[in-house]
Amino acid sequence: MEEFATLPPPTADARLQLLYRHWLGLHPAPGLLPGRQHLDPTALPTALLPFLWLVDIQRAPLRFRYRLLGTEHVRVLGRDHTGHWIDEAHPEFLGSAAYGQFVAAAERGEVGYRSGHTGIILPKDYRSMERLILPLARDGRTVDMLLAISVYHKAVA
């Protein structure tokens, strides 16, 4: 079952909940989004670091590029896509429902949560994933980067 939402539900993986609470605490002022300058990697719980990834946003045309991929993401995918455009790393991306969440985060500053199967080909011992996308805006309004976390769930034997 696929689940798309703008906020992580209470049943979301604890790591996603922890990152979401951390991101909320970064907001520089009411009504403003935090920017990359507010994100101190040393202040993040170290247990989250392997699951995190950052995406740069290009406008005109709107495109997304992996800036950083955590080691767990690289391990599961079997490749480090750091520096690659997401639509080139994953050709199915532009036609996927996930693309809509990236656009909503980039254009409207919306948080995006997803749970379920993924269009990305995973090793056969994984059954599903959870992902949280959090917008970052250097000026507090124009989203220029996405902070994200993906947790992959193995199939139960």
Backbone as ProteinMPNN parsed JSONL, in Angstrom:
{"seq_chain_A": "MEEFATLPPPTADARLQLLYRHWLGLHPAPGLLPGRQHLDPTALPTALLPFLWLVDIQRAPLRFRYRLLGTEHVRVLGRDHTGHWIDEAHPEFLGSAAYGQFVAAAERGEVGYRSGHTGIILPKDYRSMERLILPLARDGRTVDMLLAISVYHKAVA", "coords_chain_A": {"N_chain_A": [[0.837, -1.187, 0.0], [0.616, 2.151, -0.909], [1.476, 5.249, 0.509], [1.017, 8.639, 0.537], [1.735, 11.772, 1.846], [1.597, 15.045, 3.391], [2.788, 15.414, 5.795], [4.714, 13.522, 8.171], [3.105, 10.625, 9.434], [2.011, 9.569, 12.755], [2.752, 6.914, 12.862], [5.016, 6.67, 11.364], [8.432, 5.742, 10.679], [10.713, 5.98, 13.376], [13.099, 7.367, 12.921], [12.496, 9.112, 10.832], [10.609, 10.699, 12.096], [12.232, 11.864, 14.069], [14.05, 13.397, 12.524], [12.215, 15.155, 11.359], [11.243, 16.582, 13.613], [13.641, 17.799, 14.371], [14.133, 19.432, 12.114], [11.912, 21.157, 12.304], [12.689, 22.575, 14.56], [14.684, 24.16, 13.516], [13.675, 26.387, 12.232], [14.032, 29.756, 11.442], [12.415, 31.953, 12.054], [8.94, 32.701, 12.746], [6.865, 31.568, 10.115], [8.911, 31.423, 8.263], [11.084, 29.374, 6.316], [13.692, 27.096, 7.25], [17.134, 27.403, 6.231], [19.936, 25.962, 4.436], [22.08, 26.986, 5.807], [21.256, 26.961, 8.432], [21.352, 24.377, 9.171], [23.213, 22.285, 10.977], [25.367, 19.756, 10.626], [26.708, 18.456, 12.706], [25.001, 18.712, 14.799], [22.997, 17.001, 14.333], [21.492, 13.865, 15.18], [23.764, 11.214, 15.203], [22.97, 8.699, 14.376], [21.173, 9.161, 12.361], [22.561, 10.08, 10.135], [23.579, 8.191, 8.086], [21.275, 7.772, 6.579], [20.414, 10.094, 5.46], [19.95, 12.54, 2.835], [20.751, 15.122, 0.498], [19.393, 17.486, -1.778], [19.941, 19.553, -4.506], [18.25, 22.313, -6.007], [17.441, 23.271, -9.209], [16.26, 25.895, -11.154], [14.145, 26.818, -13.913], [14.943, 25.211, -16.424], [12.921, 23.444, -13.98], [14.717, 21.281, -12.015], [16.271, 18.549, -10.279], [19.089, 17.74, -8.323], [21.216, 15.339, -6.918], [22.958, 16.225, -4.11], [24.235, 15.165, -1.937], [24.522, 11.896, -0.683], [23.639, 9.693, 1.843], [25.45, 7.008, 3.459], [23.958, 4.628, 3.856], [21.916, 4.836, 2.017], [23.397, 4.768, -0.359], [24.479, 2.199, -0.098], [22.212, 0.49, -0.191], [21.124, 1.142, -2.711], [23.237, 0.473, -4.272], [24.915, 2.123, -5.619], [26.564, 5.276, -5.814], [24.989, 8.191, -6.294], [25.688, 10.817, -6.013], [25.951, 14.136, -7.092], [24.657, 13.677, -9.485], [21.894, 14.286, -11.722], [18.594, 13.728, -10.65], [16.618, 12.798, -12.406], [18.163, 11.626, -14.349], [19.594, 9.689, -12.976], [17.514, 8.085, -12.158], [15.495, 7.122, -14.409], [12.688, 6.833, -14.473], [11.7, 8.767, -12.816], [10.534, 11.366, -13.512], [7.954, 10.709, -14.356], [6.778, 9.731, -12.128], [4.819, 9.512, -9.048], [6.28, 10.453, -6.955], [7.769, 12.521, -8.015], [5.947, 14.638, -8.069], [5.825, 15.258, -5.345], [8.394, 16.279, -4.921], [8.278, 18.562, -6.535], [6.202, 19.967, -5.215], [7.471, 20.471, -2.778], [9.61, 22.059, -3.655], [8.352, 24.23, -4.978], [6.282, 25.132, -3.32], [7.124, 24.849, -0.739], [6.356, 22.617, 0.705], [6.25, 19.885, 3.002], [7.023, 16.51, 2.351], [5.869, 13.231, 2.64], [6.325, 9.765, 2.168], [5.371, 6.383, 1.908], [5.781, 2.949, 1.249], [5.981, 0.815, -1.662], [8.702, 1.293, -3.934], [9.597, 3.035, -6.927], [12.151, 2.832, -7.641], [14.583, 0.457, -8.364], [15.204, -1.972, -6.062], [17.346, -4.093, -4.061], [16.308, -7.551, -3.843], [15.738, -8.36, -1.221], [14.548, -6.278, 0.08], [11.455, -4.799, 0.933], [9.948, -2.462, 1.087], [9.836, 1.152, 1.495], [10.357, 4.203, 3.365], [10.055, 7.693, 3.115], [11.032, 11.039, 3.716], [10.721, 14.351, 2.799], [12.106, 17.506, 3.166], [11.845, 20.959, 2.895], [14.353, 23.45, 2.267], [15.371, 26.822, 2.536], [17.402, 29.383, 1.694], [16.815, 32.139, 1.876], [14.585, 31.982, 3.437], [12.183, 31.775, 2.131], [12.24, 31.084, -0.691], [12.632, 28.017, -1.908], [15.605, 26.255, -2.136], [16.963, 23.97, -1.751], [16.629, 20.527, -0.793], [16.205, 18.616, 2.08], [16.405, 15.303, 2.933], [15.297, 12.043, 4.003], [15.611, 8.581, 3.751], [14.366, 5.436, 4.534], [14.818, 2.055, 4.279], [12.962, -0.9, 4.246], [13.383, -4.234, 5.079], [12.27, -7.342, 3.689], [10.131, -9.488, 5.529], [11.204, -12.51, 6.806]], "CA_chain_A": [[0.0, 0.0, 0.0], [1.361, 3.406, -1.001], [0.922, 6.34, 1.301], [1.615, 9.935, 0.283], [1.179, 12.751, 2.768], [2.434, 16.235, 3.534], [3.49, 15.321, 7.08], [4.85, 12.117, 8.577], [2.09, 10.204, 10.409], [2.588, 9.061, 14.005], [3.259, 5.554, 12.65], [6.234, 6.722, 10.556], [9.667, 5.298, 11.3], [11.2, 6.923, 14.397], [14.167, 8.203, 12.361], [11.846, 10.189, 10.09], [10.011, 11.582, 13.111], [13.324, 12.594, 14.711], [14.518, 14.417, 11.59], [11.151, 16.149, 11.213], [11.273, 17.449, 14.803], [14.876, 18.59, 14.284], [13.902, 20.438, 11.078], [10.998, 22.159, 12.879], [13.468, 23.395, 15.484], [15.627, 25.002, 12.777], [13.008, 27.547, 11.638], [14.65, 30.975, 11.967], [11.376, 32.868, 12.535], [7.626, 32.224, 12.313], [6.531, 31.773, 8.716], [10.075, 31.271, 7.39], [11.703, 28.055, 6.254], [15.125, 27.11, 7.534], [18.012, 27.238, 5.08], [21.077, 25.081, 4.658], [22.944, 27.639, 6.784], [20.756, 26.639, 9.771], [21.524, 22.943, 9.386], [24.55, 21.923, 11.448], [25.431, 18.29, 10.637], [27.184, 17.947, 14.002], [23.883, 18.759, 15.745], [22.07, 15.912, 14.0], [21.828, 12.574, 15.782], [24.641, 10.473, 14.28], [22.25, 7.535, 13.855], [20.417, 9.565, 11.166], [23.435, 10.488, 9.036], [23.649, 7.284, 6.934], [19.994, 7.723, 5.874], [20.102, 11.433, 4.945], [20.424, 12.976, 1.527], [20.466, 16.51, 0.149], [19.112, 17.693, -3.195], [19.952, 20.938, -4.995], [17.158, 22.626, -6.92], [17.704, 24.191, -10.318], [15.01, 26.437, -11.699], [14.133, 27.235, -15.328], [13.8, 24.39, -16.01], [12.987, 22.852, -12.65], [15.408, 19.99, -11.978], [16.781, 18.183, -8.971], [20.384, 17.064, -8.393], [21.733, 14.825, -5.644], [24.133, 16.929, -3.589], [24.865, 14.27, -0.974], [23.76, 10.688, -0.359], [24.16, 8.979, 3.002], [26.047, 5.702, 3.165], [22.94, 3.573, 3.802], [21.249, 5.025, 0.73], [24.336, 4.264, -1.368], [24.603, 0.749, 0.075], [21.003, -0.179, -0.658], [20.981, 1.358, -4.15], [24.373, -0.139, -4.942], [25.628, 3.129, -6.392], [26.545, 6.632, -5.273], [24.502, 9.113, -7.321], [26.053, 12.183, -5.652], [26.301, 14.971, -8.235], [23.847, 13.342, -10.657], [20.5, 14.715, -11.788], [17.739, 12.619, -10.232], [15.93, 12.231, -13.564], [19.119, 10.803, -15.086], [19.906, 8.532, -12.123], [16.292, 7.275, -12.093], [14.738, 7.566, -15.588], [11.243, 6.815, -14.225], [11.394, 9.807, -11.832], [9.642, 12.431, -13.993], [6.594, 10.201, -14.494], [6.366, 9.105, -10.87], [4.114, 10.334, -8.061], [7.313, 11.078, -6.123], [8.15, 13.783, -8.656], [4.999, 15.645, -7.596], [6.217, 15.701, -4.005], [9.582, 17.124, -5.071], [7.806, 19.841, -7.067], [5.471, 20.646, -4.138], [8.472, 20.951, -1.816], [10.392, 23.124, -4.278], [7.561, 25.397, -5.376], [5.383, 25.619, -2.269], [7.721, 24.633, 0.579], [5.617, 21.569, 1.405], [6.899, 18.668, 3.466], [6.469, 15.351, 1.657], [6.097, 11.904, 3.237], [5.897, 8.646, 1.333], [5.608, 5.045, 2.438], [5.312, 1.889, 0.365], [6.943, 0.332, -2.643], [9.394, 2.366, -4.633], [9.854, 2.831, -8.34], [13.579, 2.554, -7.773], [14.834, -0.979, -8.22], [15.931, -2.292, -4.836], [17.666, -5.522, -3.922], [15.088, -8.32, -3.595], [15.441, -8.571, 0.195], [13.839, -5.101, 0.605], [10.057, -4.831, 0.514], [9.341, -1.132, 1.015], [10.638, 2.258, 2.008], [9.697, 5.419, 3.838], [10.862, 8.854, 2.748], [10.568, 12.347, 4.159], [11.378, 15.45, 2.085], [11.961, 18.746, 3.927], [12.38, 22.077, 2.126], [15.291, 24.414, 2.858], [15.37, 28.066, 1.754], [18.408, 30.311, 2.228], [16.166, 33.41, 2.213], [13.407, 31.706, 4.244], [10.974, 31.666, 1.31], [12.473, 30.418, -1.973], [13.283, 26.735, -1.629], [16.746, 26.025, -3.017], [17.546, 22.675, -1.417], [15.765, 19.615, -0.053], [16.805, 17.69, 3.027], [15.534, 14.129, 2.889], [15.726, 10.811, 4.651], [14.953, 7.374, 3.259], [14.596, 4.219, 5.327], [14.391, 0.9, 3.499], [12.529, -1.986, 5.11], [13.618, -5.574, 4.513], [11.144, -8.29, 3.7], [10.121, -10.349, 6.696], [11.464, -13.896, 6.366]], "C_chain_A": [[0.881, 1.249, 0.0], [0.668, 4.449, -0.126], [1.714, 7.593, 0.987], [0.953, 10.923, 1.227], [2.102, 13.964, 2.825], [3.185, 16.253, 4.857], [3.649, 13.855, 7.449], [3.776, 11.751, 9.606], [2.766, 9.695, 11.679], [3.182, 7.667, 13.865], [4.546, 5.519, 11.825], [7.43, 6.251, 11.374], [10.209, 6.388, 12.233], [12.294, 7.839, 13.859], [13.588, 9.361, 11.553], [11.235, 11.199, 11.055], [11.079, 12.457, 13.766], [13.848, 13.701, 13.796], [13.474, 15.524, 11.428], [11.147, 17.113, 12.409], [12.517, 18.348, 14.788], [14.697, 19.739, 13.286], [12.963, 21.541, 11.594], [11.739, 23.106, 13.812], [14.45, 24.334, 14.803], [15.002, 26.293, 12.271], [13.521, 28.839, 12.273], [13.649, 31.977, 12.546], [10.034, 32.32, 12.071], [7.37, 32.558, 10.837], [7.692, 31.634, 7.748], [10.597, 29.843, 7.442], [13.161, 28.16, 6.672], [15.901, 26.95, 6.222], [19.142, 26.291, 5.425], [22.007, 25.661, 5.721], [22.502, 27.368, 8.225], [20.992, 25.181, 10.15], [22.981, 22.636, 9.733], [24.62, 20.401, 11.524], [25.896, 17.716, 11.97], [26.085, 17.971, 15.062], [22.851, 17.665, 15.469], [22.466, 14.649, 14.748], [22.63, 11.731, 14.782], [23.942, 9.255, 13.684], [21.464, 7.873, 12.586], [21.303, 9.75, 9.941], [23.493, 9.504, 7.866], [22.392, 7.293, 6.054], [19.632, 9.051, 5.197], [20.616, 11.638, 3.536], [19.971, 14.41, 1.291], [20.307, 16.615, -1.362], [19.171, 19.189, -3.493], [18.818, 21.113, -5.987], [17.653, 23.615, -7.962], [16.344, 24.656, -10.818], [15.221, 26.816, -13.168], [15.138, 26.473, -16.17], [14.024, 23.799, -14.62], [13.608, 21.457, -12.742], [15.999, 19.797, -10.595], [18.078, 17.389, -9.138], [20.793, 16.597, -6.991], [22.991, 15.595, -5.264], [24.947, 16.001, -2.686], [23.943, 13.08, -0.741], [24.423, 10.005, 0.825], [24.601, 7.57, 2.641], [25.02, 4.577, 3.09], [22.185, 3.631, 2.473], [22.123, 4.455, -0.393], [24.425, 2.744, -1.297], [23.396, 0.02, -0.508], [20.852, -0.053, -2.176], [22.121, 0.722, -4.944], [25.178, 0.83, -5.784], [25.514, 4.484, -5.71], [26.169, 7.592, -6.397], [24.829, 10.572, -6.998], [26.512, 12.942, -6.897], [25.488, 14.717, -9.486], [22.448, 13.965, -10.565], [19.632, 13.515, -11.434], [17.044, 11.981, -11.433], [16.869, 11.414, -14.449], [19.484, 9.551, -14.296], [18.739, 7.553, -12.081], [15.372, 7.723, -13.232], [13.219, 7.609, -15.39], [10.779, 7.971, -13.338], [10.358, 10.822, -12.329], [8.197, 11.985, -14.139], [6.035, 9.616, -13.212], [5.584, 10.077, -9.985], [5.114, 11.049, -7.154], [7.727, 12.429, -6.698], [7.234, 14.916, -8.191], [5.337, 16.147, -6.202], [7.451, 16.595, -4.06], [9.174, 18.516, -5.56], [7.071, 20.627, -5.976], [6.429, 21.207, -3.092], [9.221, 22.143, -2.385], [9.585, 24.387, -4.522], [6.699, 25.974, -4.259], [5.929, 25.416, -0.858], [7.019, 23.568, 1.392], [6.533, 20.424, 1.834], [6.243, 17.512, 2.719], [6.858, 14.06, 2.341], [5.586, 10.848, 2.276], [6.271, 7.345, 2.004], [5.068, 4.035, 1.442], [6.402, 1.4, -0.549], [7.568, 1.516, -3.356], [9.567, 2.013, -6.098], [11.313, 2.532, -8.617], [13.784, 1.06, -7.543], [15.728, -1.205, -7.009], [16.331, -3.757, -4.845], [16.433, -6.282, -3.451], [14.77, -8.541, -2.125], [14.773, -7.354, 0.841], [12.422, -5.091, 0.058], [9.45, -3.446, 0.347], [10.299, -0.084, 1.561], [9.728, 3.328, 2.591], [10.642, 6.565, 3.515], [10.202, 10.111, 3.275], [11.395, 13.398, 3.429], [11.062, 16.746, 2.825], [12.598, 19.896, 3.145], [13.327, 22.955, 2.944], [15.337, 25.638, 1.938], [16.336, 29.06, 2.397], [17.769, 31.628, 2.666], [14.896, 33.226, 3.041], [12.14, 31.477, 3.44], [11.154, 30.857, 0.023], [13.275, 29.147, -1.739], [14.395, 26.508, -2.651], [17.431, 24.685, -2.76], [16.507, 21.846, -0.679], [16.63, 18.754, 0.85], [15.868, 16.5, 3.079], [16.164, 12.972, 3.657], [14.923, 9.675, 4.034], [15.363, 6.224, 4.155], [14.003, 3.071, 4.529], [14.1, -0.254, 4.447], [12.722, -3.32, 4.405], [12.347, -6.415, 4.603], [11.267, -9.17, 4.937], [10.248, -11.792, 6.205], [10.436, -14.854, 6.912]], "O_chain_A": [[1.787, 1.376, 0.824], [-0.559, 4.509, -0.044], [2.934, 7.62, 1.148], [-0.267, 10.905, 1.387], [3.243, 13.914, 2.364], [4.125, 17.031, 5.022], [2.812, 13.031, 7.082], [3.564, 12.502, 10.559], [3.966, 9.42, 11.675], [4.029, 7.275, 14.667], [5.109, 4.446, 11.61], [7.437, 6.347, 12.601], [10.162, 7.574, 11.905], [12.405, 8.983, 14.301], [14.126, 10.467, 11.582], [11.337, 12.408, 10.849], [10.861, 13.647, 13.993], [14.065, 14.825, 14.249], [13.825, 16.703, 11.367], [11.057, 18.327, 12.226], [12.443, 19.521, 15.153], [15.064, 20.878, 13.573], [13.199, 22.723, 11.344], [11.45, 24.302, 13.849], [14.997, 25.224, 15.454], [15.73, 27.217, 11.91], [13.456, 29.005, 13.491], [13.997, 32.761, 13.429], [9.981, 31.555, 11.107], [7.625, 33.673, 10.381], [7.495, 31.716, 6.535], [10.554, 29.189, 8.485], [13.795, 29.196, 6.471], [15.38, 26.428, 5.237], [19.285, 25.871, 6.573], [22.651, 24.912, 6.456], [23.299, 27.532, 9.148], [20.849, 24.802, 11.312], [23.866, 22.721, 8.881], [23.994, 19.806, 12.401], [25.515, 16.601, 12.326], [26.213, 17.33, 16.105], [21.947, 17.434, 16.272], [23.655, 14.387, 14.93], [22.208, 11.56, 13.638], [24.296, 8.823, 12.587], [21.122, 6.975, 11.816], [20.833, 9.591, 8.814], [23.459, 9.953, 6.72], [22.446, 6.863, 4.902], [18.657, 9.122, 4.448], [21.578, 11.004, 3.102], [18.948, 14.852, 1.814], [20.989, 15.93, -2.125], [18.529, 19.991, -2.814], [18.465, 20.187, -6.717], [18.211, 24.662, -7.632], [15.396, 23.874, -10.888], [16.341, 27.097, -13.597], [16.127, 27.068, -16.599], [15.156, 23.673, -14.152], [13.105, 20.578, -13.441], [16.199, 20.751, -9.844], [18.165, 16.489, -9.974], [20.725, 17.351, -6.02], [23.969, 15.612, -6.011], [26.177, 16.045, -2.671], [22.729, 13.241, -0.617], [25.63, 9.764, 0.813], [24.169, 7.013, 1.631], [25.209, 3.643, 2.311], [21.859, 2.6, 1.885], [21.631, 3.743, -1.269], [24.445, 2.076, -2.331], [23.551, -0.959, -1.238], [20.494, -1.019, -2.85], [21.987, 0.465, -6.141], [26.027, 0.417, -6.573], [24.491, 4.8, -5.102], [26.938, 7.785, -7.339], [24.298, 11.475, -7.644], [27.351, 12.459, -7.658], [25.609, 15.462, -10.458], [21.901, 14.144, -9.477], [19.911, 12.401, -11.876], [16.894, 10.761, -11.482], [16.401, 10.583, -15.228], [19.662, 8.478, -14.873], [18.939, 6.342, -11.982], [14.548, 8.617, -13.035], [12.535, 8.361, -16.086], [9.577, 8.137, -13.13], [9.393, 11.104, -11.618], [7.293, 12.817, -14.052], [4.934, 9.065, -13.208], [5.672, 11.294, -10.146], [4.824, 12.13, -6.641], [8.002, 13.369, -5.952], [7.699, 16.03, -7.948], [5.157, 17.328, -5.905], [7.538, 17.571, -3.314], [9.668, 19.526, -5.058], [7.296, 21.828, -5.829], [6.212, 22.304, -2.579], [9.446, 23.13, -1.684], [10.076, 25.493, -4.3], [6.416, 27.172, -4.249], [5.267, 25.773, 0.116], [7.066, 23.592, 2.622], [7.464, 20.05, 1.12], [5.036, 17.534, 2.481], [8.037, 13.817, 2.596], [4.541, 11.016, 1.648], [7.345, 7.216, 2.592], [4.007, 4.247, 0.855], [7.591, 1.545, -0.262], [7.01, 2.613, -3.37], [9.67, 0.842, -6.462], [11.669, 2.042, -9.689], [13.211, 0.482, -6.619], [16.849, -0.703, -6.937], [15.731, -4.568, -5.551], [15.6, -5.725, -2.737], [13.633, -8.882, -1.798], [14.461, -7.39, 2.031], [12.203, -5.342, -1.127], [8.53, -3.269, -0.452], [11.401, -0.386, 2.018], [8.521, 3.358, 2.353], [11.862, 6.436, 3.623], [8.977, 10.236, 3.281], [12.625, 13.344, 3.438], [9.897, 17.053, 3.083], [13.768, 19.814, 2.771], [13.131, 23.17, 4.14], [15.341, 25.505, 0.714], [16.108, 29.52, 3.516], [18.133, 32.176, 3.706], [14.199, 34.201, 3.322], [11.129, 31.037, 3.988], [10.304, 30.032, -0.311], [14.46, 29.204, -1.409], [14.169, 26.559, -3.86], [18.366, 24.312, -3.469], [15.618, 22.386, -0.022], [17.661, 18.229, 0.429], [14.661, 16.668, 3.253], [17.366, 12.933, 3.916], [13.715, 9.791, 3.823], [16.536, 6.054, 4.489], [12.833, 3.105, 4.149], [14.892, -0.55, 5.342], [12.276, -3.507, 3.274], [11.491, -6.217, 5.465], [12.367, -9.547, 5.34], [9.515, -12.236, 5.322], [10.505, -16.053, 6.641]]}, "name": "protein", "num_of_chains": 1, "seq": "MEEFATLPPPTADARLQLLYRHWLGLHPAPGLLPGRQHLDPTALPTALLPFLWLVDIQRAPLRFRYRLLGTEHVRVLGRDHTGHWIDEAHPEFLGSAAYGQFVAAAERGEVGYRSGHTGIILPKDYRSMERLILPLARDGRTVDMLLAISVYHKAVA"}
